Every structure is written in structure tokens, then in C-alpha cells.
Amino acid sequence: MKSLPSRVDRARQLLRAFGLASIGLLFACGRRAELLGTVVVARSGQPVPDSGSAGGQGGQIGQGGGQGGYGGSSMPAMVAGLQFSPPVLVTAVSDPNAYDADPTFTGDLLDLFFMSDRAGSKDLWTSHRLTSADPWGPPTPVTALNSSAADEGPTVSLDGLRIWFVTEREVPYRRIWHSSRASRGDTWAAPQVVTELASSAKDFGPAVDASETLMFFSSNRPGTLGMFDVFSTSRASTKVPWGAPRPVPGLNGPYDDKDPFVAEGGLVVFYTSTRSGAGDLFWSQRQSTNEAFPTPVPLVDVNSPAYDSDPTLSLDLGYLMFDSARTGISDIYESHAVP
């Protein structure tokens, strides 16, 4: 009759089994990281994708955190190698006879704002849904913000309580205006021009990050390389005015570069450029805000031969909305990042 194993022997067996399982798990995780893309470490020890690897993927992007612009104090992991699904028309807000563009949504993906001329002029419209899995509800005009002039290019804060947009109500200027409300159920306050950003140039397409201390926007201010360039402005806190705008290095060229979306505190940008022809969506990522952006990469998964513009993404950069004229008139489309 064999003797029963001692407690020490049993403990050794359990440790050996645990060690083999751990090695297998580490190998599997490493293999998944290899398949998804290269991960490198940037500031604060947080992992971000290697910009060279991402650029070589022909428009593949990574996930991260950030909203018409995002970015926070902590950077979630960003893994190169994700692609976008084929774009789908957002039929719930589509009007086949209208020009619909400039989508922006809240951080919980429940409130959508966009521009439409379905009522006869360019106005701001909104749509709501109960959960992010529901279809968008019927759109309604944001009467508190609209005027008899063109009102367009909105960007809403993550909590849905502040909004920036562009209006031509001060003819002949196109300037960035701002409004706020106490809760989502309240009416927007009378909008006011952002005085410190006002100029004689045409400004449009503002995108404010999650901290609301960084803004990218489009302008034809003096010094632009093309008809329109992407500019940035920042402020120390939401209680102080915006600083002097300046062109964003690495994004602009002898083309139209405009309608930006900024994420990761200014490290990631999506925007529209005519450098490839009619107008396509591009993206770029840098390791530090002290650096210029690397050469922008086209989002080949969603671009079309027609004009594609105005990208905006969810907090994890996994949900994309943009407008496109691929059916002959501008409509709003959506797409999801595919692992």
C-alpha cells in the first residue's frame, strides 16, 4: 500500500501547477499584444502605441481616453492595430433633402448635437436616446442657440452642460461662441462670443478636450499654409480666458486642414484634410505636446472618394461619427473600432 503524500509534497505540486499556468497566461497575453500592435511607454509610464508602427498600418488607430475633443490627466493604454468597421448612415437623424454635418456628442453617448439646414438655414439640432445601445431619437432644433444667421460646428462638453459653436450673426465675421446650462433638462443660456478668440478671420470647427483647457479649431488667420489651418489655444483653468491661438505644428500644409477633434490632452488628433483630394479624415499622434505631430495618416477604413469630414469620437476612441457626401449630399455616419 502506497503512503499518502505529505502536506509538503502537495504544496510543491500546487506551486508547480500554478507556475505552469502563469507561464501559459503570460505567453498568451504577450502573443495578443504582438497581434494587436507594439506598445511602448511614454510620459508617466503610461503605454501608448509606437507612432512608427501605427503609421505603418495605413490608418489603423489605437484606443485611448479622451471627447469634439478629449483628454485627461491619466492616459489609458493605447494599443496600435485597431481598425474601424464600415461606416453606417445614422438613419434616425438623416434627412435626404438636408445638409447634415458637424456631429458632437456627450461622454455617455446619450445626447447628440449637429448642424442641419433642414429648416431652411444652417442651425443646431439635437437628438437624444435612453441608452447608448438605443437608436437616436427624432432630432429637434436647439432654438435657444440658433439665430437667423448660419449656426454650425458645435462641440459639447462631456457632461452636456457647455457647448461651443460657430456663428455668422456678427456679419461679416465667423466666430466661436459659447453657452452653458445648469442641467441637461434646462434651456441653454443666451450664447456669447468668446471675446479673446475673436478676430477678423474666419474661425470654425472648435474642439474642446475633456479638461476644457485645450481647444483646437480651424481658421484662415494670417500665417496659414493653406486656405484653412488647424490652430490651438489653451488656458490654465476654465475660470480664465483662452490664450493666443497658434498653428498646430505637423498638421498643416498647402491644403485645407480643418475640423479637428483633439484627444489625450493634445497628443491625439483627428481632422479633415484635402491633401489626398476631395477631403478625407486623417489622424496623428505625438508623444509630447512639445513635439510636432508626425505625418498624418488617412483613415482608410472610413474614407470614400467623396468629401468626408468632421470626425468626433467617444471617450475610449472606439465609436466614431463623421459626415460624408458619399451619397451626393452630406449625411452623418457612424463606425466602431474593431479589435
C-alpha positions in Angstrom: 0.0 0.0 0.0 1.5 3.4 -1.1 1.8 6.1 1.5 -0.3 9.2 1.2 1.7 12.3 0.0 2.8 14.7 2.7 1.5 18.2 3.0 4.9 19.5 1.8 4.6 17.3 -1.3 1.1 18.5 -2.0 2.2 22.1 -1.6 5.1 21.6 -4.1 2.6 20.1 -6.6 0.3 23.0 -6.4 3.1 25.5 -6.8 4.4 23.7 -9.8 0.9 23.7 -11.4 0.4 27.4 -10.7 3.8 28.2 -12.2 3.0 26.4 -15.4 -0.4 28.1 -15.7 1.2 31.5 -15.1 3.7 31.0 -17.8 1.0 30.0 -20.2 -1.1 33.1 -19.3 1.9 35.4 -19.8 2.7 33.8 -23.2 -1.0 34.2 -24.3 -1.1 37.9 -23.2 2.2 38.6 -24.9 1.0 37.0 -28.1 -2.2 39.1 -28.0 -0.1 42.2 -27.6 2.0 41.2 -30.5 -1.1 40.6 -32.7 -2.7 43.9 -31.7 0.4 46.1 -32.1 3.5 47.4 -30.4 3.2 49.0 -27.0 5.7 51.5 -25.8 5.9 53.6 -22.7 5.6 57.4 -22.8 5.1 60.1 -20.1 4.1 59.0 -16.6 4.9 55.4 -17.6 1.7 55.0 -19.4 1.6 52.8 -22.5 0.9 54.3 -25.9 1.4 53.0 -29.4 4.6 53.4 -31.2 4.0 56.1 -33.7 6.1 54.4 -36.4 4.1 51.2 -36.1 0.8 52.9 -36.1 1.7 55.0 -39.2 2.7 51.8 -41.0 -0.8 50.4 -40.5 -2.3 52.7 -43.1 -4.9 54.3 -40.9 -5.2 51.8 -38.1 -5.6 53.5 -34.8 -5.4 52.8 -31.1 -7.8 53.2 -28.3 -7.4 55.7 -25.5 -9.3 58.2 -23.4 -10.0 61.5 -24.2 -14.1 63.9 -26.1 -15.2 67.4 -30.1 -12.1 66.7 -28.1 -11.0 64.6 -25.1 -8.0 64.2 -22.8 -7.4 63.8 -19.1 -4.7 63.7 -16.5 -4.3 59.9 -16.8 -3.8 58.2 -20.1 -5.4 54.8 -20.6 -3.5 52.2 -22.6 -3.5 52.9 -26.3 -2.8 49.9 -28.5 -2.0 50.2 -32.2 -3.7 47.8 -34.6 -7.4 48.5 -34.2 -9.4 49.3 -37.3 -12.8 50.8 -37.9 -15.9 49.0 -39.2 -17.6 50.0 -42.5 -19.4 53.3 -41.8 -23.2 53.2 -41.5 -25.6 56.0 -42.1 -27.3 57.3 -38.9 -30.8 57.0 -40.4 -32.6 58.3 -37.3 -31.2 61.8 -37.8 -30.9 61.7 -41.6 -32.9 64.0 -43.9 -32.4 63.0 -47.6 -33.1 66.6 -48.6 -30.9 68.3 -46.0 -27.3 69.1 -45.5 -26.4 67.4 -42.1 -22.9 67.7 -40.7 -20.7 68.6 -37.6 -21.8 65.8 -35.1 -20.7 66.0 -31.5 -22.0 64.0 -28.5 -21.8 63.8 -24.7 -19.5 61.4 -22.9 -22.3 59.0 -22.1 -23.3 58.9 -25.8 -26.9 59.9 -25.0 -27.1 63.5 -26.4 -26.1 64.3 -30.0 -25.7 67.8 -31.5 -25.2 68.6 -35.1 -25.8 71.1 -37.9 -28.6 70.8 -40.4 -30.2 73.1 -42.9 -33.5 71.1 -43.0 -35.4 74.1 -41.7 -34.1 76.4 -44.4 -30.8 77.7 -42.8 -27.8 76.2 -41.0 -29.0 75.6 -37.4 -28.0 73.5 -34.5 -30.1 70.4 -33.9 -30.1 67.7 -31.1 -31.1 64.1 -30.7 -31.4 62.0 -27.5 -31.6 58.4 -26.6 -32.1 56.5 -23.3 -29.0 54.2 -23.6 -26.0 54.0 -25.8 -27.4 50.8 -27.3 -30.7 52.5 -28.4 -31.1 54.2 -31.8 -31.0 58.0 -31.8 -34.3 59.8 -31.3 -36.0 62.2 -33.7 -33.9 65.4 -33.9 -35.2 68.8 -32.8 -33.7 72.3 -33.3 -31.8 73.9 -30.4 -33.9 77.1 -30.6 -32.0 78.8 -27.6 -28.8 78.7 -29.6 -30.0 79.3 -33.2 -30.3 82.6 -35.0 -31.3 83.9 -38.4 -27.6 83.6 -39.4 -25.7 80.4 -40.0 -25.0 78.5 -36.8 -22.8 75.4 -37.1 -19.8 73.4 -35.9 -20.8 72.6 -32.3 -18.7 70.8 -29.7 -20.4 69.8 -26.5 -18.7 69.1 -23.1 -18.6 65.6 -21.8 -21.4 66.3 -19.2 -23.5 68.1 -21.8 -23.6 71.4 -19.8 -21.3 73.6 -22.0 -21.2 74.0 -25.8 -19.1 75.9 -28.2 -20.1 76.6 -31.8 -19.6 78.9 -34.7 -22.0 81.6 -35.9 -22.1 84.3 -38.5 -24.5 86.5 -36.6 -21.8 89.2 -36.4 -21.6 89.8 -40.2 -19.1 89.6 -41.8 -17.3 87.6 -39.1 -17.4 83.9 -38.4 -16.6 83.5 -34.7 -16.7 81.0 -31.9 -19.5 81.4 -29.4 -20.2 79.6 -26.1 -23.2 78.8 -23.9 -23.9 76.8 -20.8 -26.8 75.4 -18.8 -27.3 74.2 -15.2 -28.6 70.7 -16.2 -29.4 68.8 -19.3 -33.1 69.5 -18.7 -32.5 73.2 -18.6 -32.6 75.7 -21.5 -29.3 76.9 -22.8 -28.3 80.4 -21.7 -28.1 83.1 -24.3 -24.8 82.4 -26.2 -21.9 84.9 -26.1 -18.9 85.3 -28.3 -15.6 84.0 -27.0 -14.1 87.5 -27.0 -10.5 86.6 -26.5 -10.6 84.4 -29.7 -12.5 86.9 -31.8 -10.7 88.2 -34.9 -11.4 89.4 -38.4 -10.6 85.9 -39.7 -13.0 83.0 -40.3 -12.8 80.6 -37.3 -14.8 77.4 -37.2 -14.8 73.8 -36.1 -13.9 74.2 -32.4 -13.0 71.0 -30.5 -12.5 71.2 -26.7 -10.8 68.5 -24.7 -12.2 66.8 -21.6 -10.5 69.3 -19.2 -11.9 72.2 -21.3 -8.5 73.9 -21.1 -7.4 72.9 -24.6 -9.1 73.9 -27.9 -8.3 73.0 -31.5 -10.1 74.9 -34.2 -9.9 75.8 -37.9 -9.0 79.3 -39.2 -7.7 81.3 -42.1 -5.7 83.6 -39.8 -2.5 85.2 -41.1 0.3 82.7 -41.5 -1.8 79.8 -42.6 -0.1 77.4 -45.1 -3.3 76.6 -47.0 -6.8 78.1 -47.2 -7.5 76.9 -43.7 -5.2 75.5 -41.0 -5.7 73.9 -37.6 -4.9 76.2 -34.6 -4.8 75.6 -30.9 -5.4 77.6 -27.8 -5.1 76.7 -24.1 -5.8 78.1 -20.7 -4.7 77.4 -17.2 -8.2 76.7 -15.9 -11.8 77.0 -17.0 -12.0 80.2 -15.0 -9.6 82.2 -17.1 -9.6 83.4 -20.7 -8.2 81.4 -23.6 -4.6 82.2 -24.7 -3.4 83.4 -28.0 -4.1 80.8 -30.8 -1.2 79.4 -32.8 -1.0 76.8 -35.7 -0.6 73.2 -34.6 2.8 72.0 -35.9 2.8 69.0 -38.1 -0.8 69.1 -39.2 -1.0 71.9 -41.7 0.2 72.2 -45.3 -0.7 73.8 -48.6 -4.2 72.3 -48.5 -7.4 72.8 -46.4 -6.7 71.3 -43.0 -9.7 71.8 -40.7 -12.5 70.4 -38.4 -10.2 68.8 -35.8 -11.0 66.5 -32.9 -8.4 66.5 -30.1 -7.9 63.8 -27.5 -5.4 62.7 -24.9 -4.6 66.2 -23.8 -3.4 67.2 -27.2 -1.5 64.0 -28.0 -4.0 62.6 -30.5 -5.9 64.4 -33.2 -8.4 63.5 -36.0 -9.2 66.0 -38.6 -10.1 66.8 -42.2 -7.6 67.5 -45.0 -7.8 67.9 -48.7 -4.1 66.7 -49.1 -5.4 63.4 -50.7 -8.0 65.1 -53.0 -11.6 65.8 -52.3 -11.3 65.7 -48.5 -10.6 62.8 -46.1 -10.3 62.0 -42.5 -6.7 61.9 -41.1 -5.2 61.2 -37.7 -1.9 61.6 -36.0 -0.4 61.0 -32.6 2.6 62.5 -30.8 4.5 61.5 -27.6 4.5 65.0 -26.1 2.7 68.3 -26.6 6.2 69.9 -27.0 6.6 68.0 -30.3 5.1 68.5 -33.7 2.6 65.8 -34.9 4.1 63.1 -37.2 2.9 63.0 -40.8 -0.9 62.5 -40.6 -2.3 59.1 -41.7 -5.6 58.7 -43.6 -8.4 56.7 -42.0 -8.7 54.4 -45.0 -11.3 52.2 -43.3 -13.9 55.0 -43.4 -12.8 57.4 -46.1 -14.6 57.5 -49.5 -14.0 59.1 -52.9 -16.4 61.8 -51.8 -15.9 64.5 -49.1 -15.5 63.1 -45.6 -15.2 65.5 -42.7 -15.9 66.5 -39.0 -14.7 63.4 -37.0 -15.8 63.1 -33.4 -15.1 60.1 -31.1 -16.2 58.6 -27.9 -14.2 58.7 -24.7 -12.4 55.4 -25.5 -12.0 56.4 -29.1 -14.0 53.3 -30.0 -17.0 55.0 -31.5 -16.7 57.4 -34.4 -19.1 59.8 -36.0 -18.4 62.0 -39.0 -20.2 63.4 -42.0 -19.8 62.4 -45.6 -21.2 63.3 -49.0 -20.8 59.8 -50.4 -24.5 59.7 -51.4 -24.4 63.0 -53.1 -25.4 65.1 -50.0 -23.8 65.5 -46.6 -25.1 63.0 -44.0 -23.9 61.7 -40.6 -22.3 58.3 -40.4 -21.1 56.1 -37.5 -18.4 53.4 -37.2 -16.9 51.3 -34.4 -13.3 50.3 -33.7 -12.8 46.7 -34.5 -10.2 44.7 -32.4 
